[in-house]
């Protein structure tokens, strides 16, 4: 896993790195734009809604929502990425925060129409993901959605197949999402669906 300092150093070139991987349909960012577009379109079904972005990065997704008058709260642990995103979204409530510590108290006091997270939750271990996802789901308004776009697979078999195809670049310090396992582990009060977008990415949608 990249450290906070590594992300700060990577911030200026992050979007270029993503673009190269996506344009070549390569792990890890194959399908990146389609994943973000799907999440954007889902959030846009409501006007001027309250949105929480977990791991907003340079604001690629949320500044588009911000420009459409959605109210944005966001968490990210990179000082540099927060600076870049805040410049794009001057009045957004962006907080520098490490999600391995859960959620900050000021966020736990709120509720949201949409909670989005793109290419962030794979930094949590499999044991950390489920309680964190359930904590996020508890903040959803009635009819709200948690939309997770990430390196994700339907099954552990598909993940392992992708790993074997990309051993030379595979990041063993990241913990990618496996839909079948997440669905089985979540509370039965939550509804969970998976929309595969590429050979290594997709969108998991969770609602109450």
ZIZIBEL-V216971 format. One record per residue. N is the residue number from 1. OMEGA is omega as a letter, one per 40 degrees, with the letter a starting at -180 (NA if undefined). Layout:
n;omega
N;OMEGA
N;OMEGA
//
This chain:
n;omega
1;i
2;i
3;i
4;i
5;i
6;i
7;i
8;a
9;a
10;a
11;a
12;a
13;a
14;a
15;i
16;i
17;i
18;a
19;a
20;a
21;a
22;a
23;i
24;i
25;a
26;i
27;e
28;a
29;i
30;i
31;a
32;a
33;i
34;i
35;i
36;i
37;i
38;i
39;i
40;a
41;i
42;a
43;a
44;i
45;i
46;i
47;i
48;a
49;i
50;a
51;i
52;i
53;i
54;a
55;a
56;i
57;a
58;i
59;a
60;a
61;a
62;i
63;i
64;i
65;i
66;i
67;i
68;i
69;i
70;i
71;a
72;i
73;i
74;i
75;i
76;a
77;a
78;i
79;a
80;i
81;i
82;i
83;a
84;a
85;a
86;i
87;i
88;a
89;a
90;a
91;i
92;i
93;a
94;a
95;i
96;a
97;i
98;a
99;i
100;i
101;a
102;a
103;i
104;a
105;a
106;i
107;a
108;i
109;a
110;i
111;a
112;i
113;i
114;i
115;a
116;i
117;a
118;i
119;a
120;a
121;i
122;i
123;i
124;i
125;i
126;i
127;a
128;a
129;a
130;i
131;i
132;i
133;a
134;i
135;i
136;a
137;i
138;a
139;a
140;i
141;i
142;a
143;i
144;a
145;i
146;a
147;a
148;i
149;a
150;i
151;a
152;a
153;i
154;a
155;i
156;i
157;i
158;i
159;a
160;i
161;i
162;i
163;a
164;i
165;a
166;a
167;a
168;a
169;a
170;a
171;a
172;a
173;i
174;a
175;a
176;a
177;i
178;a
179;a
180;a
181;i
182;a
183;a
184;a
185;a
186;i
187;a
188;i
189;a
190;i
191;a
192;i
193;i
194;i
195;i
196;a
197;i
198;a
199;a
200;a
201;i
202;a
203;i
204;a
205;a
206;i
207;a
208;NA
//
